Amino acid sequence: MPHLIYLAVGFPPAVKSCAFRMRETANLVAEAGWDVTAVTIHDEGWEREFGVDPSLLVGVHPRIRIVKLPLSREDLEPDIRTYSEFRAQQPRKWLTELREREVESFPEIVFGSWRVALEKAVLAVHAERPADLMLVSPAPNSGLASAWRLWSEHGVPYAVDYRDAWSLNVLTGEEAFSVGSRAGEWERRVIEHATAVWCVNEAIAGFYRDRYLRVADRIRTVQNGFDALVVPTQNRRPDRERGLTFGYVGTANFPADMLTPVVEGWRRARATDALLERSRLVFRGHFGAGLARGATRHVAMISTGAVDGVSYDGPAAKSDLANVYGRCDALVLILAGGRYVTAGKTYEYVASGLPIMSVHAEEHGAAEILGGYPLWVPPPAPLDADTVAESFRATARLVVESSDDLRARAAQYGRSYERRAMLGPAVRSLTEAVAGEATSVGQP
């Protein structure tokens, strides 16, 4: 049977948002009759960042082999006993010099120095069991060099799954580097020889099609979607006497300053609404990496609202997300960026069937998903404490006034974004094209 080498740094059990996309992609390829070798880094490396969640391994197809490399971020080393005298006495200068060393072999800070180890690992897997296809999922973008080397030395076709973007700053919408730069040369050669390039939304795909016109037909949108196990098993009905629970669920990938109007807006809304006065605003998810885990500015700002029922209740295991969503009456979607950002949590939010209150820019990629959702409160403009307070009040009204029929339509709409439905066509197209014969996703 054919063999896929999947360079997936972030594969389960890593606590990374990309782990869910990677797991389902690998599962779909395995179900199409392929053997899959997923290459990632060891658990110790993830423990330095957001940690590991063994429950993420549940459901990984038995035909998937996971190879873990002994790679870790040096800048997140928690054991100060291992520090050199130079690092201990001049940490900022040490970090500057580290960043300079990281880009020597590949033009990417933090992960550029991983290039050699990733290449060796991929070549070793291929030597043990020749690959018919390689799929690389940046970041790290240094992994692109592995795909290039396997193709140039052994003729193995490859595809790129851009979960984000490299030459585009998705938060500002600006070009991250020019086509003629060192990074630009790397990206150009890799994309122009790729069998396929996947992007998580149409805005990013459009950017890459315009940038690489010669291969625009190989660039397609492959959305994230949600995993079925996160959907609440039963509908929660609001309890006016006990109050409502508003929830934020997910990794905090937004600036801490975005919490200022949220916490203050919540306080003002509670002061003028009897139902909200009895209600809670709960944050769940991974806030901070490494030694800063759970001790970020975000958490500090959330704590200022403790007297008003605002709390940070820590991260939640993937296996418990259905219960976490099931304990909420409404969800608060806080996102940075604009039209190039959709965010994986957006798909989970709509799948919950709960009212969703947006806190992000008016022109945002998430709005393309939320626009057809019947229980959506659009982002306020301007984004300040008073407008956010009104959003909280409007969302509370939506919670208590929405009919069973409206909730059913919301749930039906949201569940159309199930992850397998989003990934399946792309996986099928890729595996059939490379295998040269009809293979069917979902058939062993």
Summary of the structure (lengths in Angstrom):
residues: 444
radius of gyration: 22.6
end to end distance: 10.7
largest distance: 68.8
contacts: 1515
relative contact order: 0.12
helix: 47%
strand: 15%
